[in-house]
């Protein structure tokens, strides 16, 4: 039984993590990731927290939607 005080989102409820992804968003994402790689924000095949923050900011500005780390980590 779920705790009513729990603020986690049930799996069947819509959340801010739902985002319709379009092909033009791929280009923005790939360019942002390439820029972060050139800055050295990728270590041992993993992106740094700074890289994710920068990519989220870039995507949010370019796309105008509420982008989170979860949108780009999947």
Secondary structure, 3 states (H helix, E strand, C coil): CCCCCCCCCCCCCCCCCCCCCCHHHHHHHHHHHHHHHHCCCEECCEECHHHHHHHHHHHHHHHCCCCCHHHHHC
